[in-house]
Amino acid sequence: MQAAFELAEKARLLSPPNPWVGCTIVQEGQIVGRGFTQPPGSAHAEIVALREAQTKAEGATVYVTLEPCSHWGRTPPCVDALIAAKVKKIVVAIEDPDPLVKGQGIQRLRQAGIEVIVGECSEQAMQLLEPYIFHRTHRCSFCVLKSGVSMDGRIAAQDRSSQWITSEEAREDVQRLRAQSQAILVGAGTANTDKPKLTVRHPSYTPLKPPLRVVCAGKSNLEPDGPLFDMTLGPTLIYATEQSPPQNIETWQATGAEVKLIGSHNGNIDLKALLQDLATRGVLQVLVEGGPTLQASFIQAKLAQKWVVYVGNCLLGNTGLPLLSDFIVKTIKDAPRFILDSCQQFADSVKLIYSPNL
């Protein structure tokens, strides 16, 4: 099963919106077949492993990190291939939460006389597939906030310069995080001030297709220039409201950007509706790299599933730009608390991953 998990990681940048799955086939104590999910429309992990194992799959034990599919999509059901190969036993880490599968694959295999064991290394599998599981369960994109801060909690100096607060090694890890996300989101303020590209810029992390670059325009005036309006770098989606001036929308669309009108509250974008719309576009995970206002909005709305904070080794003082704005805590008893999932050092920077304490 651990070998299957290692294989699954190789599919992380290839398979979305499908899950990244690994599979091994064992015959007489030896792995005779290995596979991981190929790009959408291509073979699933089990099929790749069966092709390698060939006749050695008969009577073998199959280890797979997610329940084999039982329905026709762009590819035939994996359970049919496993049954036809006459495998003896299948060890499944977790049941697939997708309503199209959800236990039906396991049932079909057992009806065919194959022994099925479910739950081996289930916690590891749930952690590996957390964005996929959340997407299929809630029909909403898994939301990850990303922040780079100084030791005194500032995201930029007084003149708004921020390159570079964290180490080169930490910034490389951010590229990995971008590559694992199907969309990267900023607000209009960040788009106007920083002119970000929101692309993956490291040769070691190359997703199958570039992440969708998303701007939450809301009631702000988004300037139609900069890399986000260069469609040769990747697609751009702008969320606006019905209150957005029609001439702004026409100008954005003229650059090739897609504009989506979405509900709002007091002129501010309905962030939950935004995440739900991204989910319909196959975005399993969205990385929010916006400024202090947008980050605070997601936290106040309790819509973030993870908060990744990179802490650099510099001080920016009390005139620096704070991590959050318009975020008021009157007393320590009201302070939101987070659960520290992990801590990792990158040269002189530290990466902290938090989950909300719901």
C-alpha positions in Angstrom: 0.0 0.0 0.0 2.9 2.4 0.7 4.2 1.8 -2.8 0.7 2.6 -4.1 0.8 5.9 -2.2 4.1 6.8 -3.7 2.7 6.1 -7.1 -0.4 8.3 -6.4 1.8 11.3 -5.7 3.1 11.0 -9.2 -0.4 11.6 -10.5 -1.0 14.7 -8.4 -0.3 17.2 -11.2 -1.8 15.0 -14.0 -5.2 13.7 -12.9 -7.4 16.7 -11.7 -10.3 17.0 -11.7 -10.0 13.2 -11.2 -8.4 11.9 -8.0 -4.7 11.0 -7.9 -4.7 7.3 -7.3 -1.9 4.7 -7.0 -2.2 0.9 -7.5 0.1 -2.1 -7.0 -0.5 -5.7 -7.9 1.3 -8.3 -5.8 1.8 -12.0 -6.8 3.7 -14.3 -4.4 5.2 -11.4 -2.4 6.4 -9.5 -5.5 5.0 -6.4 -7.1 4.1 -7.4 -10.6 2.1 -4.4 -11.6 2.3 -0.7 -10.8 0.1 2.2 -12.0 -1.0 5.7 -11.2 -3.8 7.8 -12.7 -3.1 9.2 -16.1 -4.6 12.5 -17.5 -8.4 12.8 -17.8 -9.7 10.5 -20.5 -6.8 8.2 -20.2 -6.3 5.0 -18.1 -6.9 4.9 -14.4 -4.3 3.6 -11.9 -5.7 0.0 -11.9 -5.7 -0.3 -15.7 -2.1 0.8 -15.9 -1.1 -1.7 -13.2 -3.1 -4.5 -14.9 -1.4 -3.8 -18.2 2.0 -4.2 -16.6 1.0 -7.4 -14.7 -0.7 -9.0 -17.6 -1.4 -12.7 -16.8 0.4 -12.4 -13.5 -2.7 -10.5 -12.2 -4.7 -13.8 -12.0 -5.0 -14.8 -8.4 -3.0 -11.7 -7.2 -3.7 -9.1 -4.5 -4.4 -5.6 -5.6 -3.6 -2.6 -3.4 -5.3 0.7 -4.4 -5.5 4.0 -2.6 -9.1 4.7 -3.6 -12.1 2.5 -4.4 -12.1 1.4 -8.1 -14.7 3.1 -10.2 -17.8 1.2 -11.2 -19.3 3.6 -13.8 -18.7 4.6 -17.4 -17.2 8.1 -17.8 -14.6 8.9 -20.3 -13.1 5.4 -19.6 -14.7 2.0 -18.8 -15.3 0.9 -15.2 -12.1 -0.3 -13.5 -14.0 -3.0 -11.6 -14.8 -4.7 -14.9 -11.1 -5.0 -15.8 -10.3 -6.2 -12.3 -13.0 -8.9 -12.5 -11.9 -9.9 -16.0 -8.3 -10.2 -14.8 -9.4 -12.7 -12.1 -7.6 -11.1 -9.2 -8.1 -12.8 -5.9 -8.2 -10.0 -3.4 -8.3 -6.2 -3.4 -7.2 -3.9 -0.5 -8.8 -0.5 -0.7 -7.6 2.4 1.4 -10.9 4.4 1.4 -14.3 4.4 -0.3 -14.7 6.9 -3.1 -17.0 9.8 -1.9 -18.2 10.5 -5.4 -21.9 9.7 -5.6 -21.3 7.9 -8.9 -19.1 5.4 -7.1 -19.5 5.5 -3.3 -19.4 1.9 -2.4 -20.8 0.5 -5.6 -17.3 -0.5 -6.9 -16.7 -2.5 -3.7 -20.1 -4.1 -3.9 -19.6 -5.1 -7.6 -16.2 -6.7 -6.7 -17.6 -8.7 -3.8 -20.5 -9.9 -5.9 -18.0 -11.2 -8.4 -16.4 -13.3 -5.6 -13.4 -11.1 -5.0 -12.3 -10.6 -1.4 -12.3 -6.8 -0.6 -10.7 -5.3 2.4 -11.4 -1.6 3.1 -9.7 0.8 5.4 -6.0 0.0 5.1 -4.0 3.2 5.8 -7.3 5.2 5.5 -6.0 8.3 7.4 -3.1 8.5 5.0 -5.4 8.2 2.0 -7.8 10.9 3.4 -4.9 13.3 3.9 -3.5 12.6 0.4 -6.9 13.1 -1.3 -8.2 15.8 1.0 -9.1 18.4 -1.7 -10.8 15.7 -3.9 -12.8 14.4 -0.9 -13.9 17.9 0.1 -14.9 18.7 -3.5 -16.9 15.6 -4.0 -18.5 15.8 -0.6 -19.4 19.5 -0.5 -19.5 20.4 -4.2 -17.2 23.3 -3.3 -13.5 23.9 -4.1 -11.0 23.1 -1.3 -9.8 26.6 -0.2 -6.1 27.1 0.8 -4.9 30.5 2.0 -1.3 31.3 1.4 0.6 34.1 3.1 4.2 35.2 3.3 5.0 37.3 6.4 7.9 38.9 8.2 8.8 37.8 11.8 6.5 40.7 13.0 3.6 39.6 10.9 3.8 42.1 8.0 3.3 41.1 4.3 5.0 44.2 2.8 7.1 47.2 3.8 5.7 50.7 4.1 6.2 51.3 0.4 4.4 48.0 -0.3 7.6 46.3 -1.5 7.6 42.6 -0.5 10.3 40.9 -2.7 11.6 39.0 -0.9 10.3 38.4 2.6 11.0 34.7 2.5 13.9 32.5 1.3 14.3 31.2 -2.2 13.7 27.7 -0.9 10.4 28.8 0.6 9.4 30.5 -2.7 10.2 27.3 -4.6 7.8 25.5 -2.3 5.1 28.0 -3.2 5.5 27.0 -6.8 4.8 23.4 -5.8 1.7 24.6 -4.0 0.5 26.5 -7.0 1.1 23.5 -9.3 -1.1 21.4 -7.0 -3.9 24.0 -7.3 -6.3 24.2 -10.3 -6.9 27.9 -9.6 -5.1 30.8 -8.0 -7.2 33.7 -6.6 -6.3 37.3 -5.8 -8.4 40.4 -5.3 -8.5 43.5 -7.5 -6.2 45.4 -5.1 -3.4 42.8 -5.4 -3.9 42.6 -9.2 -3.6 46.4 -9.6 -0.7 46.9 -7.2 1.5 43.8 -7.7 0.7 42.9 -11.3 1.1 39.2 -10.6 1.4 36.5 -13.2 -0.1 33.7 -11.0 1.7 31.1 -13.0 3.8 28.1 -12.0 7.4 29.0 -12.6 9.6 26.1 -11.6 10.6 23.2 -14.0 10.2 20.6 -11.3 6.5 21.4 -10.9 4.6 21.3 -14.2 0.8 20.7 -14.0 -1.0 19.2 -17.0 -2.5 22.6 -17.7 -1.8 26.0 -16.1 -3.9 27.0 -13.1 -6.9 29.2 -13.8 -6.0 32.7 -12.7 -8.9 34.2 -10.8 -9.6 37.8 -9.8 -12.2 38.7 -7.3 -13.1 42.1 -8.7 -16.3 42.9 -6.6 -16.9 46.6 -6.4 -13.2 47.4 -6.9 -11.9 49.0 -10.1 -9.7 46.4 -11.8 -7.2 47.9 -14.2 -7.2 45.9 -17.5 -3.5 45.6 -17.8 -0.6 43.6 -16.6 0.2 39.8 -16.9 -3.3 38.7 -15.8 -4.6 40.1 -19.1 -2.0 38.3 -21.1 -3.8 35.1 -22.1 -0.7 33.5 -23.5 0.4 33.0 -19.8 -2.9 31.2 -18.9 -6.6 31.7 -18.7 -8.1 34.4 -16.5 -11.5 34.5 -14.9 -12.9 37.6 -13.3 -15.7 37.5 -10.8 -17.8 40.7 -10.9 -21.2 41.7 -9.6 -24.3 43.2 -11.3 -23.2 46.5 -9.9 -20.0 46.4 -11.9 -20.0 49.0 -14.7 -20.8 47.4 -18.1 -17.9 49.3 -19.7 -15.5 47.6 -17.3 -16.9 44.2 -18.1 -16.6 44.9 -21.8 -13.0 46.0 -21.4 -12.0 42.9 -19.5 -13.7 40.6 -22.0 -12.0 42.4 -24.9 -8.6 41.2 -23.5 -9.8 37.5 -23.7 -10.6 37.2 -20.0 -13.8 35.4 -18.9 -16.2 37.5 -16.7 -18.7 35.8 -14.5 -21.3 37.7 -12.6 -22.0 36.4 -9.2 -24.1 37.3 -6.1 -22.9 39.9 -3.6 -23.5 41.3 -0.2 -23.0 45.1 0.2 -21.0 45.1 -3.0 -18.7 42.3 -1.9 -18.6 39.0 -3.8 -20.4 36.1 -2.3 -17.3 34.0 -1.6 -19.1 30.7 -1.0 -20.9 31.1 -4.4 -17.5 31.8 -5.9 -16.1 28.6 -4.5 -19.1 26.6 -5.6 -18.8 28.0 -9.2 -15.1 27.1 -9.3 -16.1 23.5 -8.2 -18.3 23.2 -11.3 -15.2 24.1 -13.4 -13.3 21.1 -12.0 -11.2 23.2 -9.5 -10.5 20.8 -6.7 -8.2 23.2 -4.9 -8.0 26.9 -5.1 -5.0 28.8 -3.7 -5.9 32.3 -2.3 -2.9 34.6 -2.6 -4.8 37.8 -2.2 -4.0 40.7 0.1 -5.0 41.4 3.7 -8.7 42.3 2.9 -9.4 39.2 0.8 -7.6 36.9 3.2 -9.6 38.3 6.1 -12.8 37.9 4.2 -12.3 34.2 3.7 -11.4 33.7 7.4 -14.4 35.7 8.6 -16.6 33.7 6.3 -15.0 30.4 7.7 -14.5 29.2 4.1 -10.8 28.3 4.3 -9.8 24.7 4.9 -6.1 25.3 5.2 -3.9 28.3 5.9 -0.3 28.0 4.7 1.9 30.7 6.3 5.6 31.2 5.3 7.5 33.2 7.9 10.6 35.0 6.7 13.6 36.1 8.7 13.1 39.9 8.5 11.3 42.7 10.4 9.2 45.3 8.7 8.0 47.4 11.6 4.7 48.9 12.6 4.3 50.8 9.3 4.4 47.6 7.3 1.3 46.2 5.7 -0.5 43.9 8.2 -1.3 40.3 7.4 -5.1 41.0 7.7 -7.1 44.2 7.4 -10.6 45.0 8.6 -10.2 42.2 11.1 -11.0 43.2 14.6 -10.7 41.1 17.7 -11.9 42.9 20.8 -10.8 40.4 23.4 -8.6 37.4 23.6 -11.6 35.2 24.3 -12.9 36.1 20.8 -9.7 35.3 19.0 -10.1 32.6 16.4 -7.9 29.6 17.0 -6.2 27.3 14.5 -4.7 23.8 14.7 -1.1 23.5 13.6 -0.9 20.6 11.2 2.8 20.8 10.4 6.0 22.9 10.5 8.8 22.8 8.0 12.0 24.8 7.7 13.2 26.2 4.3 16.6 27.8 4.9 15.9 30.8 7.2 12.1 30.7 6.6 9.5 28.5 8.2 6.4 27.0 6.7 3.4 26.6 9.0 0.2 24.8 7.9 -2.9 25.5 10.0 -6.4 24.1 9.9 -9.4 26.0 11.3 -10.5 24.9 14.7 -14.2 24.5 13.8 
